[in-house]
Amino acid sequence: MRRLLTCLLSNNPGVLNRFTGTLTRRQVNIDSISISPVGDKSASRVTAAVYLDDEAVAKQLVAQLNKQIDVLEIHDITEQPHIERELALIRVNAATNKRAELFAMVQPFRADVVDVALDSLMIQITGSREKVNALLRVVQPYGVTQVVRTGVAGFTRAEG
């Protein structure tokens, strides 16, 4: 089952390596991982989507990661109400006579065309993994030449 972990780590050299090393030793498959400094840059926020067999294994993994000195906090937010978002840049073949059609296709996804070349368009989309995958399916017949995805970022929903 896919689980979403959010972590606050000390922003020091080697911390991410130790964090992912723990996942590797436990033979956890990382689906996506994103990291960036927060606040005064002494800490970094990590969002990791991982595949685990069950909730008991997830609890063991969270407990083991929480023992690391550089892990300031960690939460498995899979079962909590939360927001997940991903950014993707997609380069699509776009002959001049197909561009208007492609522009119209990306509108329902609230995606943007961020670059236009002689024979291609670059589309930027932000949203859930399902939304990104849906847009990829829609533009695939035109010829997707490049895709880059950030990985999931997520937070629990605010109460109240």
Contacts in CASP RR format, 6 or more apart in sequence:
PFRMAT RR
TARGET T0000
AUTHOR 0000-0000-0000
METHOD contacts of the structure
MODEL  1
MRRLLTCLLSNNPGVLNRFTGTLTRRQVNIDSISISPVGDKSASRVTAAV
YLDDEAVAKQLVAQLNKQIDVLEIHDITEQPHIERELALIRVNAATNKRA
ELFAMVQPFRADVVDVALDSLMIQITGSREKVNALLRVVQPYGVTQVVRT
GVAGFTRAEG
1 51 0 8 1.000
1 52 0 8 1.000
1 53 0 8 1.000
1 54 0 8 1.000
1 78 0 8 1.000
2 31 0 8 1.000
2 49 0 8 1.000
2 50 0 8 1.000
2 51 0 8 1.000
2 78 0 8 1.000
3 49 0 8 1.000
3 50 0 8 1.000
3 51 0 8 1.000
3 52 0 8 1.000
3 58 0 8 1.000
3 76 0 8 1.000
3 78 0 8 1.000
4 47 0 8 1.000
4 48 0 8 1.000
4 49 0 8 1.000
4 76 0 8 1.000
4 77 0 8 1.000
4 78 0 8 1.000
4 82 0 8 1.000
4 84 0 8 1.000
4 152 0 8 1.000
4 154 0 8 1.000
5 46 0 8 1.000
5 47 0 8 1.000
5 48 0 8 1.000
5 49 0 8 1.000
5 50 0 8 1.000
5 62 0 8 1.000
5 65 0 8 1.000
5 74 0 8 1.000
5 75 0 8 1.000
5 76 0 8 1.000
5 77 0 8 1.000
6 45 0 8 1.000
6 46 0 8 1.000
6 47 0 8 1.000
6 74 0 8 1.000
6 75 0 8 1.000
6 77 0 8 1.000
6 154 0 8 1.000
6 155 0 8 1.000
6 156 0 8 1.000
7 19 0 8 1.000
7 45 0 8 1.000
7 46 0 8 1.000
7 47 0 8 1.000
7 48 0 8 1.000
7 65 0 8 1.000
7 71 0 8 1.000
7 72 0 8 1.000
7 73 0 8 1.000
7 74 0 8 1.000
7 75 0 8 1.000
8 38 0 8 1.000
8 43 0 8 1.000
8 44 0 8 1.000
8 45 0 8 1.000
8 46 0 8 1.000
8 71 0 8 1.000
8 72 0 8 1.000
8 73 0 8 1.000
8 74 0 8 1.000
9 15 0 8 1.000
9 16 0 8 1.000
9 19 0 8 1.000
9 35 0 8 1.000
9 43 0 8 1.000
9 44 0 8 1.000
9 46 0 8 1.000
9 70 0 8 1.000
9 71 0 8 1.000
9 72 0 8 1.000
10 42 0 8 1.000
10 43 0 8 1.000
10 44 0 8 1.000
10 69 0 8 1.000
10 70 0 8 1.000
10 72 0 8 1.000
11 37 0 8 1.000
11 41 0 8 1.000
11 42 0 8 1.000
11 43 0 8 1.000
11 44 0 8 1.000
12 70 0 8 1.000
15 44 0 8 1.000
15 70 0 8 1.000
16 35 0 8 1.000
16 44 0 8 1.000
16 46 0 8 1.000
18 68 0 8 1.000
18 70 0 8 1.000
19 46 0 8 1.000
19 65 0 8 1.000
19 68 0 8 1.000
19 70 0 8 1.000
19 71 0 8 1.000
20 30 0 8 1.000
20 33 0 8 1.000
22 61 0 8 1.000
22 64 0 8 1.000
22 65 0 8 1.000
22 68 0 8 1.000
23 30 0 8 1.000
23 48 0 8 1.000
23 50 0 8 1.000
23 61 0 8 1.000
26 61 0 8 1.000
26 64 0 8 1.000
28 50 0 8 1.000
28 51 0 8 1.000
28 52 0 8 1.000
28 61 0 8 1.000
29 50 0 8 1.000
29 51 0 8 1.000
30 48 0 8 1.000
30 49 0 8 1.000
30 50 0 8 1.000
31 49 0 8 1.000
31 50 0 8 1.000
31 51 0 8 1.000
31 152 0 8 1.000
32 47 0 8 1.000
32 48 0 8 1.000
32 49 0 8 1.000
32 86 0 8 1.000
32 149 0 8 1.000
32 151 0 8 1.000
32 152 0 8 1.000
33 46 0 8 1.000
33 47 0 8 1.000
33 48 0 8 1.000
33 49 0 8 1.000
33 151 0 8 1.000
34 46 0 8 1.000
34 47 0 8 1.000
34 150 0 8 1.000
34 151 0 8 1.000
34 152 0 8 1.000
34 153 0 8 1.000
35 44 0 8 1.000
35 45 0 8 1.000
35 46 0 8 1.000
35 47 0 8 1.000
36 44 0 8 1.000
36 45 0 8 1.000
37 43 0 8 1.000
37 44 0 8 1.000
37 45 0 8 1.000
38 44 0 8 1.000
38 45 0 8 1.000
43 72 0 8 1.000
47 151 0 8 1.000
47 152 0 8 1.000
47 153 0 8 1.000
47 154 0 8 1.000
49 151 0 8 1.000
49 152 0 8 1.000
50 61 0 8 1.000
52 58 0 8 1.000
52 61 0 8 1.000
58 76 0 8 1.000
58 78 0 8 1.000
59 76 0 8 1.000
62 74 0 8 1.000
62 75 0 8 1.000
62 76 0 8 1.000
65 71 0 8 1.000
65 74 0 8 1.000
66 73 0 8 1.000
66 74 0 8 1.000
75 156 0 8 1.000
77 154 0 8 1.000
77 155 0 8 1.000
77 156 0 8 1.000
80 156 0 8 1.000
80 157 0 8 1.000
81 156 0 8 1.000
81 157 0 8 1.000
82 154 0 8 1.000
82 155 0 8 1.000
82 156 0 8 1.000
82 157 0 8 1.000
83 154 0 8 1.000
83 155 0 8 1.000
83 157 0 8 1.000
84 128 0 8 1.000
84 129 0 8 1.000
84 152 0 8 1.000
84 153 0 8 1.000
84 154 0 8 1.000
85 126 0 8 1.000
85 127 0 8 1.000
85 128 0 8 1.000
85 152 0 8 1.000
85 153 0 8 1.000
85 154 0 8 1.000
86 126 0 8 1.000
86 127 0 8 1.000
86 128 0 8 1.000
86 129 0 8 1.000
86 132 0 8 1.000
86 149 0 8 1.000
86 150 0 8 1.000
86 151 0 8 1.000
86 152 0 8 1.000
86 153 0 8 1.000
87 124 0 8 1.000
87 125 0 8 1.000
87 126 0 8 1.000
87 127 0 8 1.000
87 149 0 8 1.000
87 150 0 8 1.000
87 151 0 8 1.000
88 124 0 8 1.000
88 125 0 8 1.000
88 126 0 8 1.000
88 132 0 8 1.000
88 135 0 8 1.000
88 136 0 8 1.000
88 147 0 8 1.000
88 148 0 8 1.000
88 149 0 8 1.000
88 150 0 8 1.000
89 114 0 8 1.000
89 122 0 8 1.000
89 123 0 8 1.000
89 124 0 8 1.000
89 146 0 8 1.000
89 147 0 8 1.000
89 148 0 8 1.000
90 122 0 8 1.000
90 123 0 8 1.000
90 124 0 8 1.000
90 125 0 8 1.000
90 135 0 8 1.000
90 136 0 8 1.000
90 139 0 8 1.000
90 144 0 8 1.000
90 146 0 8 1.000
90 147 0 8 1.000
91 120 0 8 1.000
91 121 0 8 1.000
91 122 0 8 1.000
91 123 0 8 1.000
91 144 0 8 1.000
91 145 0 8 1.000
91 146 0 8 1.000
91 147 0 8 1.000
92 102 0 8 1.000
92 120 0 8 1.000
92 121 0 8 1.000
92 122 0 8 1.000
92 123 0 8 1.000
92 139 0 8 1.000
92 142 0 8 1.000
92 143 0 8 1.000
92 144 0 8 1.000
92 145 0 8 1.000
93 119 0 8 1.000
93 120 0 8 1.000
93 142 0 8 1.000
93 143 0 8 1.000
93 144 0 8 1.000
93 145 0 8 1.000
94 102 0 8 1.000
94 116 0 8 1.000
94 119 0 8 1.000
94 120 0 8 1.000
94 121 0 8 1.000
94 142 0 8 1.000
95 119 0 8 1.000
98 142 0 8 1.000
99 116 0 8 1.000
99 121 0 8 1.000
102 113 0 8 1.000
102 121 0 8 1.000
102 123 0 8 1.000
102 139 0 8 1.000
102 142 0 8 1.000
103 113 0 8 1.000
105 138 0 8 1.000
105 139 0 8 1.000
106 112 0 8 1.000
106 113 0 8 1.000
106 123 0 8 1.000
106 125 0 8 1.000
106 135 0 8 1.000
106 139 0 8 1.000
109 125 0 8 1.000
109 131 0 8 1.000
109 134 0 8 1.000
109 135 0 8 1.000
109 138 0 8 1.000
110 125 0 8 1.000
111 123 0 8 1.000
111 124 0 8 1.000
111 125 0 8 1.000
111 135 0 8 1.000
112 123 0 8 1.000
112 124 0 8 1.000
112 125 0 8 1.000
113 121 0 8 1.000
113 122 0 8 1.000
113 123 0 8 1.000
113 124 0 8 1.000
114 122 0 8 1.000
114 123 0 8 1.000
114 124 0 8 1.000
115 121 0 8 1.000
115 122 0 8 1.000
116 122 0 8 1.000
120 145 0 8 1.000
123 135 0 8 1.000
123 139 0 8 1.000
125 131 0 8 1.000
125 132 0 8 1.000
125 135 0 8 1.000
129 152 0 8 1.000
132 149 0 8 1.000
136 144 0 8 1.000
136 147 0 8 1.000
END
